[in-house]
Amino acid sequence: MATNIPSHLHSLLNVSCSIKVVDVGANPIDGVAPYAPLLVAGHTKVIGFEPNSAALEKLNREKGANEIYLPNAVGDGHRHTLRHCQAPGMTSLLQPNAEVLALFHGFSEWGRVIRTEDVDTVRLDDVPETASLDYLKIDIQGAELMVFENAVERLSNALLVHTEVEFLPMYVGQPLFSDVDRFLRRHGFVFHRFHPLTSRTIKPLLVNNDIYAGLSQVFWADAIFVRDFIHLGILTNAQLLRLAIILHDCYRSYDLALHLLIELDRRTGENHGKKYLGAITG
């Protein structure tokens, strides 16, 4: 593998296309968004949702010209109770699961509900700004499946879903990875990879006196699902190119990007795949 692979596929292949990102739970509490390389490349529009007023204010203050942030909570279109937790990153439409959180260092305090708020939610399928999305990123602490179930039309055009998933019920009644995986597979996606996979140490053991250190128990992950690449006939030429760009720029998934470009070349007579193979192998 070459060591100087270009960061952006647009520039490598000298192509131009627009990619639409929808971000549900856009609060940048975990750092840079996974789609940030697409924004840097300048060919991307982001529609973000963030009901936390302080986080929304920060997003709007720092946003670029191709970013729009809406104040809505996304769900099933009904009214729900939003539970604000001691750690803002654990705020959820679901009740924190005290029994599970008590097994791990810090989580009982972080998941303590400090206030509740009744909020109206919107369905992604009902928000015009989300039409024709390519990339759906979602992190809303356990309510992700609720959003997917009310975004079937939007998912029908999506190329990639980046979602947080849990392997233990951090919240009461929370769907787990297997539930999300089954739903998305029924709607034309396949699991691609974890990005990353996170473990935590079960009490009372503590690793290097660090409550954030993991050990054996996998707790949660960001999971990447892509449109079924086994049956590429369902994708248009433009979708093949957009998905290849997302995979290259955001995830360095060079093998799958190459697979898509080879299919694109087969259809169009272009030479993108050969050029790309040369770039990634040196």
C-alpha positions, 0 to 999 in steps of 0.5 A: 500500500502506498504511503502518500495516497491522496486524501480526497478522491475528487482531486485524485480522479479529477471528478466533481459531484455533490454529496448530501449528509444528514447528521442526526445528533450533530452536537460535536461532543465527540470531536470532529464529525466522521464526514469532515473530510467531505466538507474539507473537499468542498463538495458536500452539503450538511443538514444537521439536527440538534435540539440542545440549544447550547450545542445548536448555538455553537454549531451555527456560530462555527458552521461553514457555507454548506452547513444548515442546522435545525433545532428539531429532535428526530424520532417518530413524529410524536411527543417524547420525554427528553432526559437530560443527564449529568453528562450531556453525551448521555442525554436521551429519549430513553431512560438510562439503565441504572442496573447496567451503568452501575457495572462500569466506572463513572457511568452511574454519575454520568447517566444521572438524569438532572431534568426532563423535558417534553419535546416534539419529534419529527420524522426524517421522511417528513423533513423536506431538507433531508430528501435525496440524502447520501450519507446518514450519520446518527448518534442519539443515545439509543433511539437510532432504530426509532429514527430508521423506522421512520425514515424508510423513504430517506434510507431508500436513497442513502448510500452509507449509514454511520450509527452508534450501536450498543452491545449492552442496554445502556438505556431501558428497552434500548435496541442493540446492534443486532436489532439495528443490523437486522433492520438495515439489512432488510432495507438494502444495507450490509455491515461494513465495519466498526469505527471504532469499537469501544470497551470499558472495564467492569468494576471493581477492576481498574486498568492503570487507574483510568476509568476510561480504559477498556479491557474485555467487555465491548460496550458500544461502537460506531457501526458503518453500513453501506448499500449492498455492494454484492448487488451493484445493479441497484446503484446508478453510476452517480451513486457508485462514484459518490459512495466511492468518494465517501469510503475513500475520504472518510474511512480509507476503505480502499478495497471497497472504493476500488470495487465500486470504481471498477464497476463504474468503469465497466459501465462507462468505459472510463479509467478511474479504477486503474488510476485509483489502483495505481495511486493506492498501491504506489 
